[in-house]
């Protein structure tokens, strides 16, 4: 069985420094929902928007599964 590896670029690899500073300041994995939504609105590329959407969707699903507020 041969598994073909797909090379995918990390979406934050070429993000502007000011955006990365804000991303690191709020930490999208634990920040309040509105902070993540606000960060998504100013994301500089579609790939970064998709990356943040994935985090947002994961956090919504975790809230549903655990019954904890997000």
PQR file with spaces between the fields and no chain letter, atoms N, CA, C, O and H, PARSE charges and radii, in Angstrom:
ATOM       1  N    UNK     1       0.844   -1.174    0.000 -0.4000 1.5000
ATOM       2  CA   UNK     1       0.000    0.000    0.000 -0.0000 2.0000
ATOM       3  C    UNK     1       0.894    1.243    0.000  0.5500 1.7000
ATOM       4  O    UNK     1       1.789    1.385    0.834 -0.5500 1.4000
ATOM       5  N    UNK     2       0.637    2.111   -0.927 -0.4000 1.5000
ATOM       6  CA   UNK     2       1.402    3.355   -1.036 -0.0000 2.0000
ATOM       7  C    UNK     2       0.527    4.519   -0.597  0.5500 1.7000
ATOM       8  O    UNK     2      -0.579    4.709   -1.101 -0.5500 1.4000
ATOM       9  H    UNK     2      -0.089    1.995   -1.604  0.4000 1.0000
ATOM      10  N    UNK     3       1.037    5.286    0.342 -0.4000 1.5000
ATOM      11  CA   UNK     3       0.307    6.472    0.800 -0.0000 2.0000
ATOM      12  C    UNK     3       1.027    7.700    0.277  0.5500 1.7000
ATOM      13  O    UNK     3       2.204    7.922    0.562 -0.5500 1.4000
ATOM      14  H    UNK     3       1.936    5.131    0.752  0.4000 1.0000
ATOM      15  N    UNK     4       0.305    8.483   -0.483 -0.4000 1.5000
ATOM      16  CA   UNK     4       0.892    9.696   -1.044 -0.0000 2.0000
ATOM      17  C    UNK     4       0.776   10.837   -0.036  0.5500 1.7000
ATOM      18  O    UNK     4      -0.309   11.115    0.474 -0.5500 1.4000
ATOM      19  H    UNK     4      -0.651    8.302   -0.715  0.4000 1.0000
ATOM      20  N    UNK     5       1.870   11.477    0.241 -0.4000 1.5000
ATOM      21  CA   UNK     5       1.887   12.596    1.171 -0.0000 2.0000
ATOM      22  C    UNK     5       1.555   13.879    0.418  0.5500 1.7000
ATOM      23  O    UNK     5       2.094   14.140   -0.658 -0.5500 1.4000
ATOM      24  H    UNK     5       2.752   11.251   -0.174  0.4000 1.0000
ATOM      25  N    UNK     6       0.678   14.656    0.987 -0.4000 1.5000
ATOM      26  CA   UNK     6       0.302   15.944    0.409 -0.0000 2.0000
ATOM      27  C    UNK     6       0.996   17.019    1.215  0.5500 1.7000
ATOM      28  O    UNK     6       0.863   17.073    2.437 -0.5500 1.4000
ATOM      29  H    UNK     6       0.240   14.443    1.860  0.4000 1.0000
ATOM      30  N    UNK     7       1.725   17.859    0.544 -0.4000 1.5000
ATOM      31  CA   UNK     7       2.440   18.937    1.212 -0.0000 2.0000
ATOM      32  C    UNK     7       1.514   20.150    1.329  0.5500 1.7000
ATOM      33  O    UNK     7       1.143   20.754    0.323 -0.5500 1.4000
ATOM      34  H    UNK     7       1.833   17.815   -0.449  0.4000 1.0000
ATOM      35  N    UNK     8       1.152   20.493    2.538 -0.4000 1.5000
ATOM      36  CA   UNK     8       0.261   21.624    2.790 -0.0000 2.0000
ATOM      37  C    UNK     8       1.028   22.672    3.575  0.5500 1.7000
ATOM      38  O    UNK     8       1.643   22.377    4.600 -0.5500 1.4000
ATOM      39  H    UNK     8       1.453   20.003    3.356  0.4000 1.0000
ATOM      40  N    UNK     9       0.982   23.898    3.079 -0.4000 1.5000
ATOM      41  CA   UNK     9       1.666   24.985    3.774 -0.0000 2.0000
ATOM      42  C    UNK     9       0.888   25.383    5.019  0.5500 1.7000
ATOM      43  O    UNK     9      -0.342   25.432    5.007 -0.5500 1.4000
ATOM      44  H    UNK     9       0.483   24.137    2.247  0.4000 1.0000
ATOM      45  N    UNK    10       1.612   25.665    6.083 -0.4000 1.5000
ATOM      46  CA   UNK    10       1.010   26.138    7.318 -0.0000 2.0000
ATOM      47  C    UNK    10       0.432   27.527    7.060  0.5500 1.7000
ATOM      48  O    UNK    10       1.159   28.396    6.580 -0.5500 1.4000
ATOM      49  H    UNK    10       2.611   25.625    6.092  0.4000 1.0000
ATOM      50  N    UNK    11      -0.848   27.773    7.359 -0.4000 1.5000
ATOM      51  CA   UNK    11      -1.480   29.039    6.981 -0.0000 2.0000
ATOM      52  C    UNK    11      -0.884   30.277    7.646  0.5500 1.7000
ATOM      53  O    UNK    11      -1.047   31.386    7.137 -0.5500 1.4000
ATOM      54  H    UNK    11      -1.439   27.066    7.749  0.4000 1.0000
ATOM      55  N    UNK    12      -0.204   30.107    8.764 -0.4000 1.5000
ATOM      56  CA   UNK    12       0.353   31.270    9.446 -0.0000 2.0000
ATOM      57  C    UNK    12       1.819   31.525    9.089  0.5500 1.7000
ATOM      58  O    UNK    12       2.438   32.444    9.625 -0.5500 1.4000
ATOM      59  H    UNK    12      -0.071   29.207    9.178  0.4000 1.0000
ATOM      60  N    UNK    13       2.365   30.724    8.197 -0.4000 1.5000
ATOM      61  CA   UNK    13       3.788   30.818    7.882 -0.0000 2.0000
ATOM      62  C    UNK    13       4.209   32.205    7.408  0.5500 1.7000
ATOM      63  O    UNK    13       5.298   32.664    7.754 -0.5500 1.4000
ATOM      64  H    UNK    13       1.862   29.977    7.762  0.4000 1.0000
ATOM      65  N    UNK    14       3.383   32.870    6.635 -0.4000 1.5000
ATOM      66  CA   UNK    14       3.743   34.182    6.090 -0.0000 2.0000
ATOM      67  C    UNK    14       2.837   35.294    6.607  0.5500 1.7000
ATOM      68  O    UNK    14       2.685   36.328    5.957 -0.5500 1.4000
ATOM      69  H    UNK    14       2.499   32.497    6.354  0.4000 1.0000
ATOM      70  N    UNK    15       2.239   35.083    7.773 -0.4000 1.5000
ATOM      71  CA   UNK    15       1.351   36.102    8.342 -0.0000 2.0000
ATOM      72  C    UNK    15       2.164   37.324    8.776  0.5500 1.7000
ATOM      73  O    UNK    15       3.293   37.186    9.247 -0.5500 1.4000
ATOM      74  H    UNK    15       2.363   34.243    8.301  0.4000 1.0000
ATOM      75  N    UNK    16       1.589   38.515    8.616 -0.4000 1.5000
ATOM      76  CA   UNK    16       2.285   39.731    9.054 -0.0000 2.0000
ATOM      77  C    UNK    16       2.559   39.702   10.558  0.5500 1.7000
ATOM      78  O    UNK    16       1.795   39.120   11.327 -0.5500 1.4000
ATOM      79  H    UNK    16       0.672   38.627    8.233  0.4000 1.0000
ATOM      80  N    UNK    17       3.650   40.331   10.960 -0.4000 1.5000
ATOM      81  CA   UNK    17       4.070   40.321   12.364 -0.0000 2.0000
ATOM      82  C    UNK    17       3.020   40.928   13.281  0.5500 1.7000
ATOM      83  O    UNK    17       2.804   40.422   14.382 -0.5500 1.4000
ATOM      84  H    UNK    17       4.271   40.804   10.335  0.4000 1.0000
ATOM      85  N    UNK    18       2.357   42.008   12.852 -0.4000 1.5000
ATOM      86  CA   UNK    18       1.361   42.637   13.728 -0.0000 2.0000
ATOM      87  C    UNK    18       0.169   41.709   13.961  0.5500 1.7000
ATOM      88  O    UNK    18      -0.397   41.686   15.054 -0.5500 1.4000
ATOM      89  H    UNK    18       2.532   42.420   11.958  0.4000 1.0000
ATOM      90  N    UNK    19      -0.208   40.948   12.940 -0.4000 1.5000
ATOM      91  CA   UNK    19      -1.296   39.988   13.108 -0.0000 2.0000
ATOM      92  C    UNK    19      -0.873   38.872   14.054  0.5500 1.7000
ATOM      93  O    UNK    19      -1.644   38.468   14.925 -0.5500 1.4000
ATOM      94  H    UNK    19       0.252   40.967   12.052  0.4000 1.0000
ATOM      95  N    UNK    20       0.345   38.375   13.888 -0.4000 1.5000
ATOM      96  CA   UNK    20       0.841   37.318   14.769 -0.0000 2.0000
ATOM      97  C    UNK    20       0.948   37.796   16.215  0.5500 1.7000
ATOM      98  O    UNK    20       0.692   37.026   17.141 -0.5500 1.4000
ATOM      99  H    UNK    20       0.971   38.704   13.180  0.4000 1.0000
ATOM     100  N    UNK    21       1.318   39.043   16.414 -0.4000 1.5000
ATOM     101  CA   UNK    21       1.350   39.603   17.773 -0.0000 2.0000
ATOM     102  C    UNK    21      -0.034   39.551   18.404  0.5500 1.7000
ATOM     103  O    UNK    21      -0.180   39.174   19.567 -0.5500 1.4000
ATOM     104  H    UNK    21       1.525   39.669   15.662  0.4000 1.0000
ATOM     105  N    UNK    22      -1.047   39.930   17.635 -0.4000 1.5000
ATOM     106  CA   UNK    22      -2.423   39.909   18.147 -0.0000 2.0000
ATOM     107  C    UNK    22      -2.883   38.474   18.384  0.5500 1.7000
ATOM     108  O    UNK    22      -3.526   38.190   19.395 -0.5500 1.4000
ATOM     109  H    UNK    22      -0.929   40.237   16.690  0.4000 1.0000
ATOM     110  N    UNK    23      -2.566   37.582   17.477 -0.4000 1.5000
ATOM     111  CA   UNK    23      -2.926   36.171   17.627 -0.0000 2.0000
ATOM     112  C    UNK    23      -2.313   35.593   18.900  0.5500 1.7000
ATOM     113  O    UNK    23      -2.982   34.878   19.646 -0.5500 1.4000
ATOM     114  H    UNK    23      -2.043   37.813   16.656  0.4000 1.0000
ATOM     115  N    UNK    24      -1.059   35.900   19.142 -0.4000 1.5000
ATOM     116  CA   UNK    24      -0.381   35.405   20.344 -0.0000 2.0000
ATOM     117  C    UNK    24      -0.918   36.059   21.609  0.5500 1.7000
ATOM     118  O    UNK    24      -0.948   35.436   22.670 -0.5500 1.4000
ATOM     119  H    UNK    24      -0.516   36.481   18.536  0.4000 1.0000
ATOM     120  N    UNK    25      -1.339   37.305   21.496 -0.4000 1.5000
ATOM     121  CA   UNK    25      -1.861   38.016   22.666 -0.0000 2.0000
ATOM     122  C    UNK    25      -3.175   37.417   23.151  0.5500 1.7000
ATOM     123  O    UNK    25      -3.386   37.260   24.354 -0.5500 1.4000
ATOM     124  H    UNK    25      -1.314   37.810   20.634  0.4000 1.0000
ATOM     125  N    UNK    26      -4.056   37.085   22.216 -0.4000 1.5000
ATOM     126  CA   UNK    26      -5.373   36.601   22.652 -0.0000 2.0000
ATOM     127  C    UNK    26      -5.447   35.077   22.776  0.5500 1.7000
ATOM     128  O    UNK    26      -6.319   34.575   23.485 -0.5500 1.4000
ATOM     129  H    UNK    26      -3.885   37.212   21.239  0.4000 1.0000
ATOM     130  N    UNK    27      -4.570   34.327   22.118 -0.4000 1.5000
ATOM     131  CA   UNK    27      -4.579   32.861   22.088 -0.0000 2.0000
ATOM     132  C    UNK    27      -5.949   32.333   21.664  0.5500 1.7000
ATOM     133  O    UNK    27      -6.837   32.181   22.503 -0.5500 1.4000
ATOM     134  H    UNK    27      -3.861   34.734   21.541  0.4000 1.0000
ATOM     135  N    UNK    28      -6.131   32.055   20.378 -0.4000 1.5000
ATOM     136  CA   UNK    28      -7.440   31.654   19.855 -0.0000 2.0000
ATOM     137  C    UNK    28      -7.992   30.356   20.432  0.5500 1.7000
ATOM     138  O    UNK    28      -9.178   30.068   20.272 -0.5500 1.4000
ATOM     139  H    UNK    28      -5.410   32.178   19.696  0.4000 1.0000
ATOM     140  N    UNK    29      -7.161   29.579   21.092 -0.4000 1.5000
ATOM     141  CA   UNK    29      -7.650   28.327   21.664 -0.0000 2.0000
ATOM     142  C    UNK    29      -8.385   28.532   22.987  0.5500 1.7000
ATOM     143  O    UNK    29      -9.128   27.653   23.424 -0.5500 1.4000
ATOM     144  H    UNK    29      -6.198   29.813   21.222  0.4000 1.0000
ATOM     145  N    UNK    30      -8.184   29.685   23.628 -0.4000 1.5000
ATOM     146  CA   UNK    30      -8.817   29.907   24.936 -0.0000 2.0000
ATOM     147  C    UNK    30      -9.499   31.263   25.074  0.5500 1.7000
ATOM     148  O    UNK    30     -10.126   31.528   26.100 -0.5500 1.4000
ATOM     149  H    UNK    30      -7.580   30.399   23.273  0.4000 1.0000
ATOM     150  N    UNK    31      -9.392   32.122   24.073 -0.4000 1.5000
ATOM     151  CA   UNK    31      -9.952   33.474   24.189 -0.0000 2.0000
ATOM     152  C    UNK    31     -11.480   33.449   24.170  0.5500 1.7000
ATOM     153  O    UNK    31     -12.082   32.450   23.778 -0.5500 1.4000
ATOM     154  H    UNK    31      -8.882   31.907   23.240  0.4000 1.0000
ATOM     155  N    UNK    32     -12.103   34.545   24.594 -0.4000 1.5000
ATOM     156  CA   UNK    32     -13.564   34.644   24.472 -0.0000 2.0000
ATOM     157  C    UNK    32     -13.991   34.560   23.006  0.5500 1.7000
ATOM     158  O    UNK    32     -13.223   34.902   22.107 -0.5500 1.4000
ATOM     159  H    UNK    32     -11.613   35.357   24.913  0.4000 1.0000
ATOM     160  N    UNK    33     -15.206   34.108   22.779 -0.4000 1.5000
ATOM     161  CA   UNK    33     -15.728   33.938   21.423 -0.0000 2.0000
ATOM     162  C    UNK    33     -15.603   35.219   20.602  0.5500 1.7000
ATOM     163  O    UNK    33     -15.159   35.173   19.454 -0.5500 1.4000
ATOM     164  H    UNK    33     -15.829   33.830   23.510  0.4000 1.0000
ATOM     165  N    UNK    34     -15.984   36.353   21.169 -0.4000 1.5000
ATOM     166  CA   UNK    34     -15.975   37.596   20.405 -0.0000 2.0000
ATOM     167  C    UNK    34     -14.561   37.989   19.973  0.5500 1.7000
ATOM     168  O    UNK    34     -14.378   38.558   18.896 -0.5500 1.4000
ATOM     169  H    UNK    34     -16.345   36.391   22.101  0.4000 1.0000
ATOM     170  N    UNK    35     -13.576   37.694   20.796 -0.4000 1.5000
ATOM     171  CA   UNK    35     -12.194   37.992   20.415 -0.0000 2.0000
ATOM     172  C    UNK    35     -11.781   37.184   19.188  0.5500 1.7000
ATOM     173  O    UNK    35     -11.080   37.689   18.311 -0.5500 1.4000
ATOM     174  H    UNK    35     -13.724   37.232   21.670  0.4000 1.0000
ATOM     175  N    UNK    36     -12.214   35.943   19.133 -0.4000 1.5000
ATOM     176  CA   UNK    36     -11.900   35.101   17.979 -0.0000 2.0000
ATOM     177  C    UNK    36     -12.637   35.593   16.734  0.5500 1.7000
ATOM     178  O    UNK    36     -12.071   35.609   15.641 -0.5500 1.4000
ATOM     179  H    UNK    36     -12.783   35.533   19.846  0.4000 1.0000
ATOM     180  N    UNK    37     -13.881   35.989   16.896 -0.4000 1.5000
ATOM     181  CA   UNK    37     -14.652   36.541   15.772 -0.0000 2.0000
ATOM     182  C    UNK    37     -13.990   37.821   15.264  0.5500 1.7000
ATOM     183  O    UNK    37     -13.861   38.017   14.055 -0.5500 1.4000
ATOM     184  H    UNK    37     -14.341   35.976   17.784  0.4000 1.0000
ATOM     185  N    UNK    38     -13.575   38.686   16.179 -0.4000 1.5000
ATOM     186  CA   UNK    38     -12.912   39.934   15.794 -0.0000 2.0000
ATOM     187  C    UNK    38     -11.606   39.657   15.055  0.5500 1.7000
ATOM     188  O    UNK    38     -11.301   40.318   14.063 -0.5500 1.4000
ATOM     189  H    UNK    38     -13.681   38.526   17.161  0.4000 1.0000
ATOM     190  N    UNK    39     -10.845   38.694   15.529 -0.4000 1.5000
ATOM     191  CA   UNK    39      -9.587   38.345   14.886 -0.0000 2.0000
ATOM     192  C    UNK    39      -9.840   37.791   13.483  0.5500 1.7000
ATOM     193  O    UNK    39      -9.095   38.086   12.549 -0.5500 1.4000
ATOM     194  H    UNK    39     -11.092   38.157   16.335  0.4000 1.0000
ATOM     195  N    UNK    40     -10.886   36.996   13.344 -0.4000 1.5000
ATOM     196  CA   UNK    40     -11.258   36.441   12.041 -0.0000 2.0000
ATOM     197  C    UNK    40     -11.560   37.567   11.048  0.5500 1.7000
ATOM     198  O    UNK    40     -11.194   37.477    9.877 -0.5500 1.4000
ATOM     199  H    UNK    40     -11.491   36.756   14.103  0.4000 1.0000
ATOM     200  N    UNK    41     -12.215   38.606   11.507 -0.4000 1.5000
ATOM     201  CA   UNK    41     -12.593   39.721   10.628 -0.0000 2.0000
ATOM     202  C    UNK    41     -11.387   40.469   10.082  0.5500 1.7000
ATOM     203  O    UNK    41     -11.455   41.022    8.984 -0.5500 1.4000
ATOM     204  H    UNK    41     -12.513   38.679   12.459  0.4000 1.0000
ATOM     205  N    UNK    42     -10.294   40.500   10.817 -0.4000 1.5000
ATOM     206  CA   UNK    42      -9.110   41.235   10.367 -0.0000 2.0000
ATOM     207  C    UNK    42      -8.016   40.317    9.822  0.5500 1.7000
ATOM     208  O    UNK    42      -6.917   40.778    9.516 -0.5500 1.4000
ATOM     209  H    UNK    42     -10.238   40.051   11.709  0.4000 1.0000
ATOM     210  N    UNK    43      -8.307   39.031    9.700 -0.4000 1.5000
ATOM     211  CA   UNK    43      -7.310   38.083    9.182 -0.0000 2.0000
ATOM     212  C    UNK    43      -6.874   38.525    7.786  0.5500 1.7000
ATOM     213  O    UNK    43      -7.713   38.857    6.949 -0.5500 1.4000
ATOM     214  H    UNK    43      -9.200   38.656    9.949  0.4000 1.0000
ATOM     215  N    UNK    44      -5.569   38.530    7.536 -0.4000 1.5000
ATOM     216  CA   UNK    44      -5.053   39.087    6.285 -0.0000 2.0000
ATOM     217  C    UNK    44      -5.201   38.216    5.036  0.5500 1.7000
ATOM     218  O    UNK    44      -5.078   38.726    3.923 -0.5500 1.4000
ATOM     219  H    UNK    44      -4.887   38.261    8.216  0.4000 1.0000
ATOM     220  N    UNK    45      -5.460   36.918    5.194 -0.4000 1.5000
ATOM     221  CA   UNK    45      -5.582   36.049    4.013 -0.0000 2.0000
ATOM     222  C    UNK    45      -6.744   35.074    4.191  0.5500 1.7000
ATOM     223  O    UNK    45      -7.151   34.788    5.316 -0.5500 1.4000
ATOM     224  H    UNK    45      -5.559   36.504    6.099  0.4000 1.0000
ATOM     225  N    UNK    46      -7.272   34.569    3.084 -0.4000 1.5000
ATOM     226  CA   UNK    46      -8.340   33.564    3.178 -0.0000 2.0000
ATOM     227  C    UNK    46      -7.890   32.305    3.921  0.5500 1.7000
ATOM     228  O    UNK    46      -8.688   31.680    4.620 -0.5500 1.4000
ATOM     229  H    UNK    46      -6.941   34.802    2.170  0.4000 1.0000
ATOM     230  N    UNK    47      -6.620   31.932    3.773 -0.4000 1.5000
ATOM     231  CA   UNK    47      -6.115   30.748    4.458 -0.0000 2.0000
ATOM     232  C    UNK    47      -6.114   30.933    5.973  0.5500 1.7000
ATOM     233  O    UNK    47      -6.429   30.004    6.717 -0.5500 1.4000
ATOM     234  H    UNK    47      -5.972   32.439    3.205  0.4000 1.0000
ATOM     235  N    UNK    48      -5.760   32.126    6.424 -0.4000 1.5000
ATOM     236  CA   UNK    48      -5.774   32.407    7.862 -0.0000 2.0000
ATOM     237  C    UNK    48      -7.205   32.468    8.368  0.5500 1.7000
ATOM     238  O    UNK    48      -7.489   32.014    9.476 -0.5500 1.4000
ATOM     239  H    UNK    48      -5.504   32.881    5.819  0.4000 1.0000
ATOM     240  N    UNK    49      -8.108   33.023    7.574 -0.4000 1.5000
ATOM     241  CA   UNK    49      -9.529   33.031    7.950 -0.0000 2.0000
ATOM     242  C    UNK    49     -10.039   31.595    8.108  0.5500 1.7000
ATOM     243  O    UNK    49     -10.772   31.296    9.050 -0.5500 1.4000
ATOM     244  H    UNK    49      -7.877   33.392    6.674  0.4000 1.0000
ATOM     245  N    UNK    50      -9.649   30.705    7.185 -0.4000 1.5000
ATOM     246  CA   UNK    50     -10.070   29.304    7.259 -0.0000 2.0000
ATOM     247  C    UNK    50      -9.482   28.630    8.493  0.5500 1.7000
ATOM     248  O    UNK    50     -10.163   27.851    9.160 -0.5500 1.4000
ATOM     249  H    UNK    50      -9.053   30.948    6.419  0.4000 1.0000
ATOM     250  N    UNK    51      -8.230   28.923    8.798 -0.4000 1.5000
ATOM     251  CA   UNK    51      -7.571   28.387    9.990 -0.0000 2.0000
ATOM     252  C    UNK    51      -8.345   28.792   11.246  0.5500 1.7000
ATOM     253  O    UNK    51      -8.615   27.957   12.110 -0.5500 1.4000
ATOM     254  H    UNK    51      -7.677   29.556    8.256  0.4000 1.0000
ATOM     255  N    UNK    52      -8.699   30.070   11.341 -0.4000 1.5000
ATOM     256  CA   UNK    52      -9.443   30.566   12.506 -0.0000 2.0000
ATOM     257  C    UNK    52     -10.865   30.007   12.537  0.5500 1.7000
ATOM     258  O    UNK    52     -11.408   29.757   13.613 -0.5500 1.4000
ATOM     259  H    UNK    52      -8.480   30.748   10.639  0.4000 1.0000
ATOM     260  N    UNK    53     -11.462   29.813   11.381 -0.4000 1.5000
ATOM     261  CA   UNK    53     -12.800   29.202   11.324 -0.0000 2.0000
ATOM     262  C    UNK    53     -12.758   27.778   11.867  0.5500 1.7000
ATOM     263  O    UNK    53     -13.683   27.343   12.553 -0.5500 1.4000
ATOM     264  H    UNK    53     -11.021   30.016   10.507  0.4000 1.0000
ATOM     265  N    UNK    54     -11.695   27.064   11.564 -0.4000 1.5000
ATOM     266  CA   UNK    54     -11.538   25.704   12.088 -0.0000 2.0000
ATOM     267  C    UNK    54     -11.450   25.693   13.599  0.5500 1.7000
ATOM     268  O    UNK    54     -12.049   24.841   14.256 -0.5500 1.4000
ATOM     269  H    UNK    54     -10.943   27.418   11.007  0.4000 1.0000
ATOM     270  N    UNK    55     -10.707   26.635   14.151 -0.4000 1.5000
ATOM     271  CA   UNK    55     -10.610   26.741   15.613 -0.0000 2.0000
ATOM     272  C    UNK    55     -11.970   27.089   16.195  0.5500 1.7000
ATOM     273  O    UNK    55     -12.390   26.506   17.195 -0.5500 1.4000
ATOM     274  H    UNK    55     -10.221   27.327   13.617  0.4000 1.0000
ATOM     275  N    UNK    56     -12.657   28.034   15.573 -0.4000 1.5000
ATOM     276  CA   UNK    56     -13.980   28.448   16.058 -0.0000 2.0000
ATOM     277  C    UNK    56     -14.959   27.269   16.030  0.5500 1.7000
ATOM     278  O    UNK    56     -15.685   27.040   16.997 -0.5500 1.4000
ATOM     279  H    UNK    56     -12.315   28.507   14.760  0.4000 1.0000
ATOM     280  N    UNK    57     -14.975   26.532   14.930 -0.4000 1.5000
ATOM     281  CA   UNK    57     -15.887   25.392   14.819 -0.0000 2.0000
ATOM     282  C    UNK    57     -15.554   24.295   15.825  0.5500 1.7000
ATOM     283  O    UNK    57     -16.454   23.684   16.401 -0.5500 1.4000
ATOM     284  H    UNK    57     -14.385   26.718   14.145  0.4000 1.0000
ATOM     285  N    UNK    58     -14.280   24.049   16.033 -0.4000 1.5000
ATOM     286  CA   UNK    58     -13.872   23.053   17.020 -0.0000 2.0000
ATOM     287  C    UNK    58     -14.322   23.460   18.415  0.5500 1.7000
ATOM     288  O    UNK    58     -14.821   22.632   19.178 -0.5500 1.4000
ATOM     289  H    UNK    58     -13.549   24.545   15.565  0.4000 1.0000
ATOM     290  N    UNK    59     -14.148   24.728   18.744 -0.4000 1.5000
ATOM     291  CA   UNK    59     -14.550   25.201   20.072 -0.0000 2.0000
ATOM     292  C    UNK    59     -16.071   25.140   20.248  0.5500 1.7000
ATOM     293  O    UNK    59     -16.558   24.840   21.338 -0.5500 1.4000
ATOM     294  H    UNK    59     -13.743   25.400   18.124  0.4000 1.0000
ATOM     295  N    UNK    60     -16.820   25.425   19.174 -0.4000 1.5000
ATOM     296  CA   UNK    60     -18.285   25.304   19.257 -0.0000 2.0000
ATOM     297  C    UNK    60     -18.690   23.859   19.507  0.5500 1.7000
ATOM     298  O    UNK    60     -19.558   23.593   20.339 -0.5500 1.4000
ATOM     299  H    UNK    60     -16.424   25.668   18.289  0.4000 1.0000
ATOM     300  N    UNK    61     -18.072   22.931   18.800 -0.4000 1.5000
ATOM     301  CA   UNK    61     -18.407   21.521   18.976 -0.0000 2.0000
ATOM     302  C    UNK    61     -18.039   21.037   20.377  0.5500 1.7000
ATOM     303  O    UNK    61     -18.787   20.273   20.986 -0.5500 1.4000
ATOM     304  H    UNK    61     -17.367   23.147   18.125  0.4000 1.0000
ATOM     305  N    UNK    62     -16.898   21.477   20.887 -0.4000 1.5000
ATOM     306  CA   UNK    62     -16.494   21.094   22.254 -0.0000 2.0000
ATOM     307  C    UNK    62     -17.502   21.632   23.265  0.5500 1.7000
ATOM     308  O    UNK    62     -17.815   20.956   24.245 -0.5500 1.4000
ATOM     309  H    UNK    62     -16.290   22.098   20.392  0.4000 1.0000
ATOM     310  N    UNK    63     -18.009   22.830   23.038 -0.4000 1.5000
ATOM     311  CA   UNK    63     -19.009   23.396   23.937 -0.0000 2.0000
ATOM     312  C    UNK    63     -20.295   22.568   23.900  0.5500 1.7000
ATOM     313  O    UNK    63     -20.922   22.341   24.935 -0.5500 1.4000
ATOM     314  H    UNK    63     -17.756   23.379   22.241  0.4000 1.0000
ATOM     315  N    UNK    64     -20.677   22.126   22.726 -0.4000 1.5000
ATOM     316  CA   UNK    64     -21.876   21.292   22.600 -0.0000 2.0000
ATOM     317  C    UNK    64     -21.689   19.962   23.316  0.5500 1.7000
ATOM     318  O    UNK    64     -22.569   19.512   24.050 -0.5500 1.4000
ATOM     319  H    UNK    64     -20.167   22.310   21.885  0.4000 1.0000
ATOM     320  N    UNK    65     -20.550   19.345   23.101 -0.4000 1.5000
ATOM     321  CA   UNK    65     -20.286   18.028   23.683 -0.0000 2.0000
ATOM     322  C    UNK    65     -20.168   18.101   25.200  0.5500 1.7000
ATOM     323  O    UNK    65     -20.678   17.235   25.911 -0.5500 1.4000
ATOM     324  H    UNK    65     -19.835   19.710   22.505  0.4000 1.0000
ATOM     325  N    UNK    66     -19.494   19.134   25.692 -0.4000 1.5000
ATOM     326  CA   UNK    66     -19.263   19.221   27.137 -0.0000 2.0000
ATOM     327  C    UNK    66     -20.377   19.934   27.884  0.5500 1.7000
ATOM     328  O    UNK    66     -20.485   19.819   29.105 -0.5500 1.4000
ATOM     329  H    UNK    66     -19.079   19.838   25.115  0.4000 1.0000
ATOM     330  N    UNK    67     -21.208   20.675   27.148 -0.4000 1.5000
ATOM     331  CA   UNK    67     -22.260   21.440   27.793 -0.0000 2.0000
ATOM     332  C    UNK    67     -21.753   22.714   28.466  0.5500 1.7000
ATOM     333  O    UNK    67     -22.476   23.358   29.226 -0.5500 1.4000
ATOM     334  H    UNK    67     -21.120   20.768   26.156  0.4000 1.0000
ATOM     335  N    UNK    68     -20.501   23.068   28.175 -0.4000 1.5000
ATOM     336  CA   UNK    68     -19.918   24.283   28.749 -0.0000 2.0000
ATOM     337  C    UNK    68     -20.082   25.437   27.760  0.5500 1.7000
ATOM     338  O    UNK    68     -20.102   25.242   26.544 -0.5500 1.4000
ATOM     339  H    UNK    68     -19.913   22.546   27.557  0.4000 1.0000
ATOM     340  N    UNK    69     -20.197   26.621   28.306 -0.4000 1.5000
ATOM     341  CA   UNK    69     -20.393   27.801   27.482 -0.0000 2.0000
ATOM     342  C    UNK    69     -19.118   28.177   26.742  0.5500 1.7000
ATOM     343  O    UNK    69     -18.015   28.050   27.275 -0.5500 1.4000
ATOM     344  H    UNK    69     -20.180   26.780   29.293  0.4000 1.0000
ATOM     345  N    UNK    70     -19.280   28.636   25.520 -0.4000 1.5000
ATOM     346  CA   UNK    70     -18.150   29.127   24.729 -0.0000 2.0000
ATOM     347  C    UNK    70     -18.423   30.556   24.369  0.5500 1.7000
ATOM     348  O    UNK    70     -17.609   31.191   23.699 -0.5500 1.4000
ATOM     349  H    UNK    70     -20.176   28.739   25.087  0.4000 1.0000
